[in-house]
Amino acid sequence: MDSTNAAPRAAELPPTVNAPESQVDPILRTPVSALTASLHDHGYVIAYRRDGFSDCLVSRGHERVLGHGVTDDDALRHALSQLLPSYLARAAFVRDAGGRPDAAEGTLVAVLAEVRESTAPLLQLSVAPGGERQRTVPDVVTSPAPAAPLHDRTVAPHAAKVPAVEPPLRYTPAIVSPPEVNPVVAVSEVRDLIKLIDDRQPELALMTPERQKLQILAWISHARAQQEGSNRHPKVVDTVTDLARRLGLLSKLWWPGNVAALKVDATPGEVMRELLGKSRPIAAARWVDVAEKAESRLAEVEARDEAQGLDDYGWADQRAMEPPPNEPLERIIELRRGIERHGGPIDKEPPLASDELKKPNPEVRAELIRLARLARWLRGHTTDFLIWGKVMGRIRWLAAITHDEALTRVVSADYTPTRNWATELGEDPDAKRLQARRKAVVKNRPLAETPPDDVRVWIKEALGVLEPSRLAGNLRDHHTAIVLAMTPDQLEERRLRKHFRRLLEEFGVFESDELGGLDPAQSFIGIPAVTLALETGESLDEPEVDDATRHQDLLARVRPLTVDRRAIFVSNREDPSLRDRLISAFGFSELEWCDGSPRRVQDVADRVTGGRYDIVLGATGFQSHSMDARIMRACRSANVRYVRVHRGRQLACMLAIAREYGITADSGAV
């Protein structure tokens, strides 16, 4: 009987020290160079990936086998052990690789074809119910072509022998490990993720670069986790590539900073190292770990920003955006044109920067800073979030290539002007009105012969418009007695009484008094009360701006889609005030609230499937990716509208509902 056939399988061999050559696995005793050359002869491609250990991908067409090992050689041999599970197949392959006269290439072809036929179900993409059969992986050999001439590479028997002290290699018997995720499910998950990205773009465009970068990292990592779990099935790889292309373009348009996971050759260990600030890659990291860590870090950033009093998008200048500009729609067009003159079309990737642009002259530099201030001012007064995000991204790009400190400071998320953006741009309408009032007051100042009643009227008009010292200077020469005869109680407005006390101090009547804050609706010497209160430490309670009032035209187009509808708002926190505002704005017949816990979300999903609601509002700014996906699947199965509204502000809800129902610029939307 042939000694080769009589030899026991390598996996059953005890770890003997002096194993005969016939008992040593053929793959183990053959040089890697010979194995590699033979694989190439048969049309296989070999690729390696290194991240603390080695991965070896052996592929031919849609056939893929992945091996692992400490070194590249170990990984290649592991891949071959899966491609050739039996001793007979490995022995035939080694004879082919060694170029021995007794090499039975026909036997090798037959063995490979038999192996491929037995494992085809594992490598074939499943067919969705009711769908057409997907493309299957071709056989290793379907119609054998004439064999390519073997290389003249004879391996001496003794040269390839393994040292006696090395135990035989133990291979796993599986041809290809079944994927953790069904490829059809993985493709569906990635496509849902693309829909999520499209829905979240408007809100994400308004966010700070730090939040944009973390969200993009979380999304691409979730997609790569699906690719990883499906054993890099071609359909999944193609879909993930499409998603990565979309995110790559957004990254270039918004310019939040480098997102390492978007690189084609990125590894989870390298990305996790950057995320954690480590000095070496995290060898055991997987893409799902990176996605979870990115989402966790994003939640930490949002909590930190909220504790610091920043707005929903992470910016520090919420108060500085008031008062609003005149004609904000025209100003956003002006802003876009100005930026595109210097940075190219904002819908495309940034151009190659010229030397002239890298070192702008003083006029261009001043113009860029003015446009950056205008962009910061318009953030709270535009409904075209996507345009604003691209404009701000291009300004960040300009700041990066010019290395201009002033421009970089203006676009920094934690920067806020001393007063407000309107004053910073010299366009504060309140300041202009007060300046005109001050000129009129100075022009009509009382003369020596002015009657006392007219002097008292003028004093009331001048209080809060002129500085106390300047007001006293106009009265001291001829009208001191009239001033001293007046008392604060004679003035009806509290604001005027406070200013009159300061005037009396100029005449030496009162010592410094503990005076309260100014009326927030008024101003003093051309400085808005908001700014004055911040600078003097006085208290100021500003009423919240009602988006439904500010954007009545948009609400009028959206409300017919929501009035008398049953809705539920999915979040992770209760907000009765927001609930009341949403009901008032949209006219819901009922609006339930879900706290976002796993048990409640599952309960909501069941009720959505049962037709309980007409609209589901998802506060994705407060939800995890898994919770959002669960609600979305339930809405899809029940044909219920699922509207992602970030954190649920009225304007965000209006825009999201308009987008979901297809209200575009052509149909009258903003």
C-alpha positions in Angstrom: 0.0 0.0 0.0 1.2 3.5 -0.9 3.0 5.0 2.1 1.5 8.4 1.4 -2.1 7.1 1.6 -1.3 5.1 4.7 0.0 8.1 6.6 -2.3 9.4 9.3 -3.8 12.9 9.0 -1.6 15.7 10.3 -4.2 16.9 12.8 -4.1 13.4 14.5 -0.3 13.2 14.9 1.1 13.5 18.3 3.8 16.2 18.7 6.7 13.8 18.2 10.2 15.2 18.0 11.5 13.0 15.2 8.6 12.6 12.8 9.3 10.8 9.5 9.1 13.0 6.4 5.9 11.2 5.2 4.1 12.3 8.4 5.0 15.9 8.1 2.3 18.0 6.4 3.3 18.6 2.8 2.4 22.3 3.0 4.8 22.7 5.9 7.8 21.1 4.3 7.6 23.1 1.1 9.3 26.5 0.7 7.0 29.5 0.6 8.5 30.7 -2.6 7.4 27.5 -4.4 3.9 27.6 -2.9 3.5 31.3 -4.0 4.7 30.6 -7.5 2.4 27.6 -7.9 -0.6 29.7 -6.7 0.3 32.4 -9.2 0.5 29.8 -12.0 -3.1 28.8 -11.2 -4.4 32.4 -11.4 -4.5 33.1 -7.6 -3.7 36.5 -6.2 -2.0 36.8 -2.8 -2.4 39.9 -0.5 -1.1 40.5 3.0 -2.3 42.8 5.8 -0.3 43.4 8.9 -1.7 44.7 12.2 0.2 43.1 15.0 -0.1 39.8 13.2 -0.5 38.8 9.5 -3.5 38.1 7.4 -3.1 36.5 4.0 -5.9 36.7 1.4 -5.7 34.2 -1.4 -8.2 35.0 -4.1 -9.2 34.0 -7.6 -12.2 35.8 -9.1 -14.9 35.8 -6.4 -13.2 32.9 -4.5 -11.5 34.2 -1.4 -9.8 32.4 1.5 -8.3 34.3 4.5 -5.5 32.9 6.5 -4.0 34.1 9.8 -0.6 33.7 11.4 2.1 35.4 13.4 4.2 35.8 10.2 3.4 36.1 6.5 4.5 32.6 5.9 2.3 31.2 8.7 -0.7 33.1 7.3 -0.1 31.8 3.7 0.1 28.2 4.9 -3.0 28.6 7.0 -4.9 30.0 3.9 -3.7 26.9 1.9 -4.8 24.6 4.7 -8.4 26.0 4.2 -8.1 25.9 0.4 -6.8 22.3 0.4 -8.4 20.6 3.4 -7.3 17.0 2.7 -3.9 15.4 2.8 -4.3 14.2 -0.8 -5.1 17.7 -2.1 -2.1 19.1 -0.3 0.2 16.4 -1.5 -0.9 16.8 -5.1 -0.4 20.6 -4.8 3.1 20.2 -3.3 4.1 17.8 -6.1 2.9 20.4 -8.6 4.8 23.2 -6.7 7.9 21.1 -6.6 7.8 20.1 -10.3 8.3 16.4 -9.6 7.9 14.0 -12.6 5.0 12.2 -10.9 2.9 15.4 -10.5 -0.6 14.5 -11.4 -2.1 17.8 -12.5 -5.3 16.1 -13.6 -5.6 14.8 -10.0 -5.1 18.3 -8.7 -7.8 19.7 -10.9 -10.2 17.0 -9.9 -9.5 17.4 -6.2 -9.9 21.2 -6.4 -13.1 20.9 -8.4 -14.5 18.4 -5.9 -13.6 20.7 -3.0 -15.1 23.7 -4.8 -18.3 21.9 -5.5 -18.7 20.8 -1.8 -18.1 24.4 -0.5 -20.0 26.4 -3.1 -23.0 26.9 -0.8 -20.8 28.6 1.8 -19.4 31.0 -0.7 -22.6 31.8 -2.5 -24.6 35.0 -1.8 -28.0 34.1 -0.3 -31.1 35.0 -2.3 -33.6 37.3 -0.7 -37.2 36.0 -0.6 -39.0 36.8 -3.9 -35.7 38.1 -5.4 -33.7 36.8 -8.3 -30.8 34.5 -7.7 -27.6 36.5 -7.1 -24.4 35.9 -8.9 -22.6 32.8 -7.6 -18.9 32.3 -7.2 -17.4 30.5 -10.2 -15.8 27.1 -9.9 -12.1 26.8 -9.4 -11.9 25.0 -12.8 -15.0 24.9 -15.0 -13.5 24.2 -18.4 -9.8 23.4 -17.9 -7.6 25.3 -20.3 -4.2 23.9 -21.3 -2.0 24.0 -18.3 0.6 26.7 -18.2 4.2 25.4 -18.4 5.6 24.7 -15.0 8.6 26.8 -13.9 11.8 25.0 -13.8 12.0 24.8 -10.1 13.0 21.4 -8.7 13.1 21.3 -5.0 15.5 18.8 -3.5 13.9 16.5 -1.1 16.3 17.3 1.7 16.2 21.0 1.1 12.5 21.4 2.0 12.6 19.1 5.0 11.4 20.6 8.3 13.9 20.4 11.2 13.2 17.4 13.4 12.5 19.5 16.5 9.5 21.3 14.9 6.1 19.5 15.5 3.7 19.0 12.6 1.4 21.8 11.7 -2.2 21.3 12.8 -4.7 22.7 10.3 -8.4 23.5 10.8 -10.5 21.3 8.5 -12.9 24.1 7.3 -12.5 25.3 3.7 -13.9 28.8 4.4 -15.3 30.0 7.7 -18.9 30.9 7.4 -19.5 34.7 7.7 -20.7 36.2 10.9 -23.1 38.3 9.0 -25.2 37.1 6.0 -24.0 39.1 3.0 -27.6 40.0 2.1 -28.2 41.4 5.6 -24.9 43.2 5.5 -25.7 44.9 2.2 -29.1 46.0 3.6 -27.5 47.4 6.8 -25.0 49.4 4.8 -27.7 50.8 2.5 -29.7 51.8 5.5 -26.6 53.5 6.8 -26.4 55.5 3.5 -30.0 56.6 4.0 -29.2 57.6 7.5 -26.3 59.7 6.3 -28.5 61.4 3.7 -31.1 62.2 6.4 -28.5 63.5 8.9 -26.5 65.6 6.5 -28.4 68.9 7.0 -28.0 68.8 10.8 -24.5 67.5 10.7 -23.5 70.3 8.4 -24.2 72.8 11.2 -22.1 70.9 13.8 -18.5 71.7 14.9 -15.6 69.9 13.1 -15.0 67.8 16.2 -18.5 66.3 16.1 -18.5 65.9 12.3 -15.2 64.0 12.4 -16.4 61.6 15.2 -19.8 61.0 13.4 -18.1 60.3 10.1 -15.7 57.9 11.9 -18.6 56.1 13.6 -20.5 55.7 10.3 -17.6 54.3 8.2 -16.6 52.0 11.1 -20.1 50.6 11.2 -19.9 49.9 7.5 -16.5 48.3 7.7 -17.8 46.1 10.5 -20.4 44.8 8.1 -17.8 44.2 5.5 -15.6 42.4 8.1 -18.4 40.3 9.3 -19.4 39.1 5.8 -15.8 37.9 5.1 -15.5 40.8 2.6 -18.2 39.5 0.3 -17.9 41.4 -3.1 -21.4 42.8 -2.9 -20.8 44.1 0.6 -17.4 45.5 -0.4 -19.0 47.4 -3.3 -21.7 48.9 -1.1 -19.2 49.9 1.6 -17.0 51.5 -1.1 -20.0 53.6 -2.2 -20.6 54.7 1.4 -16.9 55.5 1.9 -16.9 57.6 -1.3 -19.9 59.6 0.0 -18.3 60.2 3.4 -15.0 61.0 1.8 -16.6 63.8 -0.3 -18.4 65.1 2.8 -15.1 65.2 4.6 -13.6 67.3 1.8 -16.5 69.6 1.6 -16.9 70.2 5.3 -13.1 69.9 6.1 -13.4 68.7 9.7 -10.0 67.2 9.8 -8.5 63.9 8.8 -10.7 60.7 9.2 -8.2 57.9 9.1 -10.8 55.2 8.7 -11.7 56.5 5.3 -8.4 55.3 3.9 -8.6 52.2 1.8 -5.8 50.4 3.7 -7.0 51.6 7.2 -7.0 48.9 9.9 -9.1 49.0 13.1 -6.0 48.8 15.2 -4.5 51.9 13.7 -7.7 53.9 13.9 -8.3 52.8 17.5 -4.8 53.8 18.4 -5.5 57.3 17.1 -8.9 57.4 18.8 -7.4 56.4 22.2 -4.1 58.4 21.8 -2.0 55.3 22.1 1.5 54.9 20.7 1.0 51.5 19.1 -1.9 50.0 17.1 -4.5 48.0 19.1 -3.9 44.5 17.7 -7.2 42.9 18.9 -9.4 45.8 17.8 -12.3 45.2 15.3 -14.2 47.7 13.3 -17.3 47.3 15.6 -15.1 48.3 18.5 -14.0 51.4 16.7 -17.6 52.3 15.9 -18.7 51.9 19.5 -15.8 53.9 20.8 -16.4 56.7 18.3 -20.1 56.9 19.3 -19.1 56.9 23.0 -16.6 59.7 22.4 -19.2 61.7 20.5 -21.6 61.4 23.4 -18.9 62.6 25.8 -18.2 65.6 23.6 -21.9 66.5 23.5 -22.2 66.2 27.3 -19.1 68.3 27.7 -20.5 71.0 25.4 -23.8 71.0 27.1 -22.1 71.4 30.5 -20.2 74.4 29.1 -23.3 76.1 27.9 -22.7 75.6 24.2 -25.6 75.2 21.8 -27.0 72.0 20.3 -24.3 71.9 17.6 -21.4 72.7 19.9 -20.8 76.4 19.1 -20.2 79.1 21.7 -21.7 82.1 19.8 -25.4 81.4 20.1 -26.2 84.8 21.7 -23.8 86.7 19.4 -26.0 85.7 16.4 -28.7 88.2 17.6 -29.9 90.6 16.3 -30.7 88.9 13.0 -29.5 90.3 9.7 -31.8 91.9 7.2 -32.6 89.7 4.2 -30.8 86.5 5.4 -31.6 84.6 2.2 -29.8 87.3 0.1 -26.9 87.3 2.6 -26.3 83.6 2.3 -26.1 84.0 -1.5 -23.7 86.9 -1.1 -21.6 84.7 1.3 -21.4 81.8 -1.1 -20.4 84.0 -4.1 -17.7 85.7 -2.0 -16.2 82.4 -0.8 -16.3 80.8 -4.2 -14.4 83.7 -5.7 -11.4 82.7 -3.5 -11.9 79.0 -2.8 -13.7 77.6 -5.9 -17.1 75.9 -6.1 -18.2 74.7 -2.7 -20.0 71.7 -4.3 -16.7 70.3 -5.4 -13.5 69.3 -3.7 -11.2 72.2 -2.9 -8.9 73.2 -5.8 -5.1 73.1 -5.7 -4.0 76.1 -3.7 -2.0 78.7 -5.6 0.9 80.5 -4.0 -1.1 83.7 -4.3 -3.9 82.1 -2.3 -1.5 80.7 0.3 -0.2 84.2 1.0 -3.2 86.5 0.4 -2.6 90.3 0.1 -4.1 92.5 2.9 -7.3 93.2 0.9 -8.0 89.5 0.3 -7.2 88.6 3.9 -9.6 91.3 5.2 -12.3 90.1 2.8 -11.9 86.4 4.0 -12.2 87.5 7.7 -15.3 89.5 6.9 -16.9 86.5 5.1 -16.0 84.2 8.0 -17.7 86.6 10.4 -20.8 86.8 8.1 -20.9 83.0 8.0 -20.9 82.7 11.8 -23.7 85.3 12.0 -25.9 83.6 9.4 -25.7 80.1 11.0 -28.7 80.9 13.2 -30.7 82.6 10.4 -30.6 80.3 7.4 -32.6 77.3 6.6 -30.2 76.0 3.9 -28.0 74.1 6.3 -26.2 72.2 3.5 -25.0 75.4 1.8 -23.9 76.9 5.1 -21.9 73.7 6.0 -20.1 73.7 2.6 -19.3 77.4 2.9 -17.9 77.0 6.4 -16.0 73.9 5.3 -14.3 75.9 2.5 -13.5 78.7 4.9 -11.8 76.2 7.2 -9.8 75.0 4.2 -8.8 78.5 3.4 -7.7 79.0 7.0 -5.7 75.8 6.8 -3.8 76.7 3.6 -3.2 80.4 4.6 -2.2 79.7 8.2 -3.9 83.0 9.1 -4.3 83.1 12.9 -7.1 85.7 12.8 -9.1 83.7 10.2 -8.5 80.5 12.2 -9.7 82.2 15.4 -12.9 83.5 13.7 -13.9 80.0 12.5 -13.0 78.3 15.8 -16.1 76.8 17.5 -15.2 78.2 20.9 -14.8 81.7 19.7 -17.4 84.4 20.3 -17.1 88.1 19.6 -17.0 90.6 22.5 -20.4 92.0 21.5 -22.2 90.3 18.7 -21.6 89.4 15.0 -23.7 92.3 13.8 -21.6 94.8 15.7 -18.4 92.9 14.6 -19.5 93.5 11.0 -20.6 97.0 11.6 -24.2 96.0 10.7 -26.0 96.0 14.0 -29.4 97.5 13.2 -30.0 98.4 16.9 -26.7 100.1 17.1 -27.5 102.1 14.0 -30.9 103.2 15.3 -29.4 104.3 18.6 -26.6 106.1 16.8 -29.3 108.1 14.9 -31.1 108.8 18.1 -27.9 110.0 19.8 -27.3 112.4 16.9 -30.9 113.7 17.2 -30.6 114.2 21.0 -27.3 116.0 20.7 -28.7 118.2 18.0 -31.7 119.2 20.1 -29.8 119.7 23.4 -31.4 122.5 25.6 -30.0 126.0 25.5 -29.9 128.5 28.3 -33.3 129.9 27.4 -35.0 126.5 26.9 -38.2 126.3 29.2 -37.9 123.9 32.2 -40.6 121.6 30.9 -38.8 121.1 27.6 -35.5 120.5 29.5 -37.2 117.7 31.5 -38.6 116.1 28.3 -35.1 116.3 26.7 -33.6 114.6 29.8 -36.0 111.7 29.5 -35.1 111.3 25.8 -31.4 111.5 26.5 -31.3 108.9 29.4 -29.9 105.7 28.1 -28.8 107.3 24.8 -25.9 109.5 26.0 -23.3 108.5 28.5 -24.0 110.0 32.0 -20.9 112.2 31.9 -21.8 113.6 28.5 -25.4 114.1 29.5 -24.3 116.0 32.7 -22.0 118.2 30.6 -24.9 119.4 28.5 -27.0 120.3 31.6 -24.4 121.5 34.2 -24.0 125.1 33.0 -27.6 126.1 32.8 -29.9 123.4 34.1 -28.4 121.9 37.2 -31.3 123.1 39.4 -33.8 121.4 37.1 -31.9 118.1 37.4 -31.6 118.3 41.2 -35.3 119.1 41.5 -36.1 115.8 39.7 -36.4 112.4 41.5 -36.2 108.9 40.0 -39.7 108.2 41.1 -41.0 110.8 38.7 -39.9 108.6 35.8 -42.3 105.8 34.8 -39.9 103.4 33.2 -37.6 101.4 35.5 -34.8 101.6 32.9 -35.0 105.4 32.9 -34.9 105.5 36.8 -31.6 103.5 36.7 -30.0 105.8 34.2 -31.2 108.9 36.1 -29.5 107.6 39.3 -26.2 107.4 37.3 -26.9 111.0 36.1 -27.3 112.2 39.6 -24.0 110.6 40.6 -22.4 112.9 38.0 -23.8 115.8 40.1 -22.5 114.2 43.3 -25.9 113.5 44.8 -25.8 109.7 45.3 -23.0 107.4 46.2 -22.7 104.2 44.2 -25.9 102.2 44.5 -26.6 98.5 44.0 -28.5 98.8 40.7 -30.3 96.0 39.0 -29.9 94.9 35.4 -31.0 96.8 32.4 -34.2 96.0 30.6 -33.1 93.4 28.0 -35.2 95.1 25.3 -33.3 98.3 25.6 -29.8 99.5 24.9 -27.3 102.0 26.4 -25.1 104.3 24.4 -25.3 102.2 21.3 -24.3 98.9 23.0 -27.0 96.2 22.9 -28.4 95.3 26.3 -27.3 91.7 25.8 -23.7 92.7 25.5 -23.9 95.3 28.2 -25.4 92.7 30.6 -22.6 90.2 29.8 -19.9 92.8 30.3 -21.3 94.2 33.6 -22.4 90.9 35.1 -26.0 92.0 35.1 -28.6 89.3 34.9 -30.4 88.8 31.6 -33.2 86.4 30.8 -33.7 86.3 27.1 -36.9 84.8 25.8 -36.4 81.7 23.6 -36.7 82.5 19.9 -39.7 80.6 18.4 -38.7 78.9 15.2 -42.3 78.5 14.3 -42.8 82.2 14.4 -39.6 83.1 12.6 -40.2 80.6 9.8 -44.0 80.9 9.3 -43.8 80.4 5.5 -42.0 77.0 5.9 -44.4 75.9 8.6 -47.4 76.8 6.5 -46.2 74.3 3.9 -45.3 71.5 6.4 -48.3 71.8 8.8 -50.9 70.2 6.4 -48.8 67.1 6.4 -48.9 66.8 10.2 -52.1 68.3 11.5 -54.4 65.8 13.2 -51.8 63.1 12.8 -50.8 60.6 15.5 -47.1 60.9 16.2 -44.4 59.7 18.7 -41.1 61.3 19.6 -38.3 58.9 20.3 -35.6 60.4 22.5 -33.6 59.5 25.6 -34.9 62.3 27.8 -38.2 63.9 28.7 -38.9 67.5 27.5 -42.5 68.6 28.2 -41.8 72.1 27.0 -40.5 70.9 23.6 -43.5 68.5 23.4 -45.9 71.4 23.9 -44.2 73.5 21.3 -44.2 70.7 18.7 -47.9 70.0 19.2 -48.7 73.8 18.9 -46.6 74.2 15.8 -47.6 71.0 13.9 -51.1 70.4 15.2 -50.6 66.7 16.0 -53.7 65.1 17.3 -51.5 63.3 19.8 -47.7 63.2 20.4 -46.4 60.5 22.7 -42.9 60.5 24.1 -40.5 57.5 24.3 -37.5 57.7 26.7 -35.3 55.6 24.3 -34.6 52.7 26.6 -34.2 49.3 24.9 -37.5 48.0 26.4 -39.4 51.1 25.4 -38.0 51.2 21.9 -39.0 47.6 21.3 -42.5 48.4 22.6 -42.6 51.4 20.2 -41.4 49.2 17.4 -44.3 46.7 18.1 -46.8 49.5 18.1 -45.5 51.1 15.0 -45.8 47.7 13.2 -49.4 47.5 14.5 -50.3 50.9 12.9 -50.5 52.9 16.1 -48.8 56.0 14.6 -48.8 58.0 11.4 -45.4 59.7 12.0 -42.4 58.7 14.1 -39.9 61.5 15.0 -36.5 60.1 15.9 -34.2 62.4 17.9 -31.0 60.9 16.4 -28.9 63.4 18.4 -29.9 61.4 21.5 -30.1 57.8 20.1 -27.5 55.1 19.5 -27.1 53.7 16.0 -28.7 50.4 17.0 -31.8 52.1 18.4 -32.2 54.2 15.4 -31.9 51.2 13.1 -34.5 49.2 15.1 -37.1 52.0 14.8 -36.4 52.5 11.1 -36.9 48.9 10.3 -40.2 48.9 12.2 -41.4 52.0 10.3 -40.4 50.5 7.0 -42.3 47.2 7.6 -45.4 49.2 8.6 -45.0 51.8 5.8 -44.9 54.6 8.4 -43.0 57.8 8.0 -39.8 57.8 10.0 -38.4 61.4 10.3 -34.9 61.9 11.8 -34.9 65.3 13.6 -31.6 65.4 15.4 -32.6 66.9 18.8 -36.1 68.0 17.8 -35.9 71.7 17.5 -38.9 73.2 15.7 -36.8 74.3 12.7 -35.1 70.9 12.5 -38.4 69.2 12.6 -39.9 71.4 9.9 -37.0 70.9 7.5 -36.8 67.1 8.2 -40.5 66.7 7.5 -40.3 68.8 4.4 -37.4 66.6 3.2 -39.2 63.3 4.0 -42.3 64.3 2.2 -40.4 65.7 -0.8 -41.1 69.4 -0.4 -38.2 70.9 -2.4 -37.3 74.3 -3.7 -39.3 73.6 -6.9 -42.4 73.0 -4.8 -42.0 76.1 -2.7 -39.8 75.0 0.1 -36.9 77.1 1.4 
